């Protein structure tokens, strides 16, 4: 059995690989069609013009689904490992709520393009990475509270490093974006897809775009730390049948008995 076949470890792997592919494929398509500059464009700029916009949207929607599945499995795992610890259970529920909000924000990013509905797109980005950063923080705190019985100190320090990487990228992107869009370097820069290195504001633009790519991959890298945990967990679905058909029929002795079907691991 390969390592990604153990338990549910394929979920975080699929989330990271698929999300990274959605960024890379849309970037390559946009570059080949000369829709953006090759040197570090905004991720959102690579999903603005068709056909890469279509690819970007559908792939990120699937990423959002994979994210929700991964976060839900993590929630169930933490709950199962700490059934009698109210503090951890409360933080676990908060983390799940934050994670689902972050995934919803990713759907907004995928379906509301930057150059068409800018403010809604920014709202999606704030939900995805802003609320998502808080999700990373809560998961890091949970890792701290669950050591050494469940987690080793190494996992805690790795997740803390990923969280700090994410936060530094957010700060760098926020500051450079505020400087870039302050009006000092012109207006309508949101719609600008091509930059000349000799233009004013080019340095702030590059810092902002590099920070955005760094933020995206720091966020994805955090979920790689789930692989080892997910190798030791599986979910089973229990289906209860209250009748032999889906329609109202006269009850018989056999149909009154409840049938239980236990599916295999998801």
VEXGURO-728566 format. One record per residue (C-alpha): residue in one letter; residue number from 0; x, y, z. Coordinates in steps of 0.1 Angstrom, whole numbers, always signed. Example, Ala and Ser with C-alpha at 12.3 -4.5 7.8 and 13.67 -1.06 7.14 Angstrom:
2
PT   residuo   num       x       y       z
PT         A     0    +123     -45     +78
PT         S     1    +137     -11     +71
end
This chain:
266
PT   residuo   num       x       y       z
PT         X     0      +0      +0      +0
PT         X     1     +14     +34     -10
PT         X     2     +16     +62     +16
PT         X     3     -12     +82      -1
PT         X     4     -35     +51      +1
PT         X     5     -33     +49     +39
PT         X     6     -64     +62     +56
PT         X     7     -76     +95     +42
PT         X     8     -42    +110     +35
PT         X     9     -52    +114      -2
PT         X    10     -75    +143      +8
PT         X    11     -48    +169     +18
PT         X    12     -26    +157     -10
PT         X    13     -54    +162     -36
PT         X    14     -62    +196     -21
PT         X    15     -26    +209     -24
PT         X    16     -18    +193     -58
PT         X    17     -51    +203     -74
PT         X    18     -50    +239     -61
PT         X    19     -14    +244     -71
PT         X    20     -23    +230    -106
PT         X    21     -52    +255    -109
PT         X    22     -27    +284    -103
PT         X    23      +0    +270    -126
PT         X    24     -23    +259    -155
PT         X    25     -41    +292    -157
PT         X    26      -8    +310    -154
PT         X    27      +7    +290    -183
PT         X    28     -24    +296    -204
PT         X    29     -24    +333    -198
PT         X    30     +13    +336    -206
PT         X    31     +10    +316    -238
PT         X    32     -19    +338    -250
PT         X    33      +0    +370    -239
PT         X    34     -28    +381    -216
PT         X    35      -4    +389    -187
PT         X    36     +33    +395    -182
PT         X    37     +55    +364    -176
PT         X    38     +71    +380    -145
PT         X    39     +50    +372    -115
PT         X    40     +15    +385    -124
PT         X    41     -13    +385     -98
PT         X    42     -29    +351     -94
PT         X    43     -63    +367    -101
PT         X    44     -50    +383    -133
PT         X    45     -42    +348    -147
PT         X    46     -79    +340    -143
PT         X    47     -95    +372    -158
PT         X    48     -97    +366    -195
PT         X    49    -112    +336    -213
PT         X    50    -103    +308    -218
PT         X    51     -81    +307    -186
PT         X    52    -109    +323    -167
PT         X    53    -131    +292    -173
PT         X    54    -102    +269    -163
PT         X    55     -94    +290    -132
PT         X    56    -130    +291    -120
PT         X    57    -139    +254    -124
PT         X    58    -106    +242    -108
PT         X    59    -109    +265     -78
PT         X    60    -145    +254     -72
PT         X    61    -132    +218     -70
PT         X    62    -104    +231     -47
PT         X    63    -131    +246     -24
PT         X    64    -149    +212     -22
PT         X    65    -116    +194     -14
PT         X    66    -109    +221     +12
PT         X    67    -143    +215     +29
PT         X    68    -138    +178     +29
PT         X    69    -103    +181     +44
PT         X    70    -113    +205     +71
PT         X    71    -143    +184     +80
PT         X    72    -122    +152     +84
PT         X    73     -98    +172    +105
PT         X    74    -127    +183    +127
PT         X    75    -139    +148    +132
PT         X    76    -104    +135    +140
PT         X    77     -97    +162    +167
PT         X    78    -132    +155    +182
PT         X    79    -126    +117    +183
PT         X    80     -92    +122    +199
PT         X    81    -104    +146    +226
PT         X    82    -140    +137    +235
PT         X    83    -137    +149    +271
PT         X    84    -118    +182    +267
PT         X    85    -143    +211    +264
PT         X    86    -116    +237    +255
PT         X    87    -103    +216    +226
PT         X    88    -138    +207    +214
PT         X    89    -148    +244    +214
PT         X    90    -117    +255    +195
PT         X    91    -123    +226    +171
PT         X    92    -158    +238    +163
PT         X    93    -145    +274    +158
PT         X    94    -118    +260    +134
PT         X    95    -144    +242    +113
PT         X    96    -166    +273    +110
PT         X    97    -136    +294    +100
PT         X    98    -125    +268     +75
PT         X    99    -159    +266     +58
PT         X   100    -160    +304     +55
PT         X   101    -125    +303     +39
PT         X   102    -137    +277     +14
PT         X   103    -167    +299      +6
PT         X   104    -144    +328      +0
PT         X   105    -125    +306     -25
PT         X   106    -157    +300     -44
PT         X   107    -162    +338     -46
PT         X   108    -127    +343     -60
PT         X   109    -133    +316     -86
PT         X   110    -166    +330     -98
PT         X   111    -162    +368     -94
PT         X   112    -132    +380    -114
PT         X   113    -110    +409    -103
PT         X   114    -115    +431    -133
PT         X   115    -153    +426    -134
PT         X   116    -165    +427     -98
PT         X   117    -135    +440     -79
PT         X   118    -150    +446     -45
PT         X   119    -167    +412     -44
PT         X   120    -135    +396     -55
PT         X   121    -116    +413     -27
PT         X   122    -143    +402      -2
PT         X   123    -136    +366     -14
PT         X   124     -99    +371      -9
PT         X   125    -104    +384     +26
PT         X   126    -125    +354     +35
PT         X   127    -101    +329     +19
PT         X   128     -68    +342     +33
PT         X   129     -79    +365     +61
PT         X   130    -103    +341     +78
PT         X   131     -81    +312     +65
PT         X   132     -52    +326     +84
PT         X   133     -72    +326    +116
PT         X   134     -81    +289    +108
PT         X   135     -44    +282    +106
PT         X   136     -39    +299    +140
PT         X   137     -66    +279    +157
PT         X   138     -52    +246    +142
PT         X   139     -17    +256    +154
PT         X   140     -31    +262    +189
PT         X   141     -49    +229    +188
PT         X   142     -16    +212    +179
PT         X   143      +0    +229    +209
PT         X   144     -28    +217    +233
PT         X   145     -27    +182    +219
PT         X   146     +10    +176    +225
PT         X   147     +26    +154    +235
PT         X   148      -2    +129    +239
PT         X   149     -15    +132    +203
PT         X   150      +9    +155    +184
PT         X   151     +47    +157    +186
PT         X   152     +64    +190    +192
PT         X   153     +78    +189    +157
PT         X   154     +43    +191    +142
PT         X   155     +35    +221    +163
PT         X   156     +66    +240    +153
PT         X   157     +61    +232    +116
PT         X   158     +26    +244    +117
PT         X   159     +36    +275    +136
PT         X   160     +63    +282    +110
PT         X   161     +37    +279     +82
PT         X   162     +13    +302    +100
PT         X   163     +41    +328    +105
PT         X   164     +50    +325     +68
PT         X   165     +13    +331     +59
PT         X   166     +11    +361     +82
PT         X   167     +43    +377     +69
PT         X   168     +30    +373     +33
PT         X   169      -3    +389     +43
PT         X   170     +14    +419     +58
PT         X   171     +38    +423     +29
PT         X   172      +9    +421      +4
PT         X   173     -13    +445     +23
PT         X   174     +14    +472     +27
PT         X   175     +25    +470      -9
PT         X   176     -10    +470     -22
PT         X   177     -20    +501      -1
PT         X   178     +11    +519     -15
PT         X   179      +3    +508     -50
PT         X   180     -33    +518     -51
PT         X   181     -29    +550     -30
PT         X   182     -32    +571     -61
PT         X   183      +5    +581     -62
PT         X   184     +11    +559     -93
PT         X   185     -21    +567    -112
PT         X   186     -56    +554    -113
PT         X   187     -74    +523    -127
PT         X   188     -44    +501    -118
PT         X   189     -68    +473    -108
PT         X   190     -76    +468    -145
PT         X   191     -39    +469    -155
PT         X   192     -26    +435    -168
PT         X   193      +7    +446    -184
PT         X   194     +35    +465    -166
PT         X   195     +66    +482    -179
PT         X   196     +96    +479    -155
PT         X   197    +103    +516    -161
PT         X   198     +69    +526    -148
PT         X   199     +64    +542    -114
PT         X   200     +49    +518     -90
PT         X   201     +65    +487    -107
PT         X   202     +85    +478     -76
PT         X   203     +54    +480     -53
PT         X   204     +35    +459     -79
PT         X   205     +62    +432     -79
PT         X   206     +63    +431     -41
PT         X   207     +26    +428     -40
PT         X   208     +24    +400     -66
PT         X   209     +53    +380     -51
PT         X   210     +36    +383     -17
PT         X   211      +3    +370     -31
PT         X   212     +20    +339     -46
PT         X   213     +39    +334     -13
PT         X   214      +6    +337      +6
PT         X   215     -11    +311     -16
PT         X   216     +16    +285     -13
PT         X   217     +21    +291     +25
PT         X   218     -16    +285     +29
PT         X   219     -15    +253      +8
PT         X   220     +17    +241     +25
PT         X   221      +0    +241     +59
PT         X   222     -23    +213     +47
PT         X   223      +6    +191     +38
PT         X   224     +11    +187     +76
PT         X   225     -22    +168     +77
PT         X   226      -9    +139     +56
PT         X   227      +6    +119     +85
PT         X   228     -25    +125    +107
PT         X   229     -49    +115     +80
PT         X   230     -30     +82     +74
PT         X   231     -45     +70    +107
PT         X   232     -81     +79    +101
PT         X   233    -110     +66     +80
PT         X   234    -147     +75     +78
PT         X   235    -175     +50     +75
PT         X   236    -211     +58     +63
PT         X   237    -240     +40     +80
PT         X   238    -272     +39     +59
PT         X   239    -305     +32     +77
PT         X   240    -333     +18     +55
PT         X   241    -369     +22     +69
PT         X   242    -385      +4     +40
PT         X   243    -379     -17      +9
PT         X   244    -390     +10     -15
PT         X   245    -390     +48     -17
PT         X   246    -428     +49     -19
PT         X   247    -456     +44      +5
PT         X   248    -466      +8      +4
PT         X   249    -485     -15     +29
PT         X   250    -463     -25     +56
PT         X   251    -453     -61     +59
PT         X   252    -434     -80     +86
PT         X   253    -402     -78     +66
PT         X   254    -405     -41     +57
PT         X   255    -410     -31     +94
PT         X   256    -376     -44    +102
PT         X   257    -348     -18    +101
PT         X   258    -320     -27     +77
PT         X   259    -285     -14     +83
PT         X   260    -260     -12     +56
PT         X   261    -224      -3     +65
PT         X   262    -204     +11     +36
PT         X   263    -167      +7     +34
PT         X   264    -142     +34     +41
PT         X   265    -148     +67     +22
end
